[in-house]
Amino acid sequence: MPVITRRVALTGLILSLFCPACLLAQTAPTKAVRMVVPFGPGGTGDTIARLIVENLSDRIGRPRIVESRMGAGGNIAGNAVAKADPDGTTLLLAANHLAMAPNLYKNLSYDPITSLTPVTLIGNTPLVVIVNKELKVQSLADLIALAKAKPGQLSFASPGHGTVNHLAFEMFKQQAGIDVKHVPYRSNPLAMNDVISGQVPVFMDLVTTGAPHVTAGSVRGLATASSQRSPLLPDVQTTAEAGMPNFEAGTWFAVFAPDGTPPDVVTHLHNNISAALSLPAVRQRLESFGVEINVQGPDRLRALMITDRAKWGHVIKNAGIAQID
């Protein structure tokens, strides 16, 4: 399909995506259509949001924006959308931090499961186990053996307490039966820099950000925590291939609306987001970021939220992770 035709098709799909919102918000004709994201500009989440809202024709006669509300592990953005009018004009592009939040935070101002309406599961990005290239391990089995030989002496980095990187490694420790110390950083780049330099030998990073360093030879990738090998790291085996068939971890991305959004609007949103995600140009863009597209509807997304809440709650409890104020 020619590029211009793809763009026209995408524009048409996104226009239809917001038609119910336009009809429902007739009393506020200048009200902006907002996609609120808890991610910084330029990242995977921000890119997904912009793929949905970009190229909107001026014919809808209203502003449209991607609004970044970072902080508090994604809860600032989640709370903002949970308290927005359920008229179809305010959406949340979020990740599985929503399912982790109830077990991590003492005083949430909203309930991620009951205060938000699931719209569409977009897909997921797996994690990859990375080690400093000077560490004398060549496989996941080697890493586990080394950790068992030196309990409490190895350390792993994460971009912060309670992040998916942190909790996934805690789950890895529990399944492997090893003791490895957690070293939290303020951001992903800071964590990666110290893994590259050897200050901290182990890191579980999203393939989105970890793959370029593995490909460049700055670090060694041991296994991706997914059922299939990542196209970004085709030579790196999966955790199942590495001997841990029950360990899969990563982050998923999904769209939510405020609780109380009319069911017909939710259905229309899901159908048109799904159609947009099926376009080759959109799929290619997301897959280049390491997103494995797996579109699911509201019911499946709600079930995933409930399952993940229990899953990560179990990990948090067993790891003795203190809740955040």
HELIX and SHEET records of a PDB file:
HELIX    1   1 VAL A    3  LEU A   17  1                                  15    
HELIX    2   2 CYS A   19  LEU A   24  1                                   6    
HELIX    3   3 THR A   44  VAL A   53  1                                  10    
HELIX    4   4 ASP A   58  ILE A   60  5                                   3    
HELIX    5   5 ALA A   72  GLY A   74  5                                   3    
HELIX    6   6 ASN A   75  ALA A   82  1                                   8    
HELIX    7   7 HIS A   97  LEU A  104  1                                   8    
HELIX    8   8 LEU A  140  ALA A  149  1                                  10    
HELIX    9   9 VAL A  164  ALA A  176  1                                  13    
HELIX   10  10 ASN A  188  SER A  197  1                                  10    
HELIX   11  11 VAL A  207  ALA A  216  1                                  10    
HELIX   12  12 PRO A  263  LEU A  277  1                                  15    
HELIX   13  13 PRO A  280  SER A  288  1                                   9    
HELIX   14  14 PRO A  298  ALA A  319  1                                  22    
SHEET    1   A 8 ARG A  64  SER A  68  0                                        
SHEET    2   A 8 VAL A  33  VAL A  37  1                                        
SHEET    3   A 8 THR A  90  ALA A  95  1                                        
SHEET    4   A 8 GLY A 250  PRO A 258 -1                                        
SHEET    5   A 8 LEU A 116  ASN A 132 -1                                        
SHEET    6   A 8 VAL A 202  LEU A 206 -1                                        
SHEET    7   A 8 SER A 155  SER A 158  1                                        
SHEET    8   A 8 LYS A 181  PRO A 184  1                                        
SHEET    1   B 6 ARG A  64  SER A  68  0                                        
SHEET    2   B 6 VAL A  33  VAL A  37  1                                        
SHEET    3   B 6 THR A  90  ALA A  95  1                                        
SHEET    4   B 6 GLY A 250  PRO A 258 -1                                        
SHEET    5   B 6 LEU A 116  ASN A 132 -1                                        
SHEET    6   B 6 VAL A 219  THR A 224 -1                                        
SHEET    1   C 6 ARG A  64  SER A  68  0                                        
SHEET    2   C 6 VAL A  33  VAL A  37  1                                        
SHEET    3   C 6 THR A  90  ALA A  95  1                                        
SHEET    4   C 6 GLY A 250  PRO A 258 -1                                        
SHEET    5   C 6 LEU A 116  ASN A 132 -1                                        
SHEET    6   C 6 GLU A 292  GLN A 296 -1                                        
END                                                                             
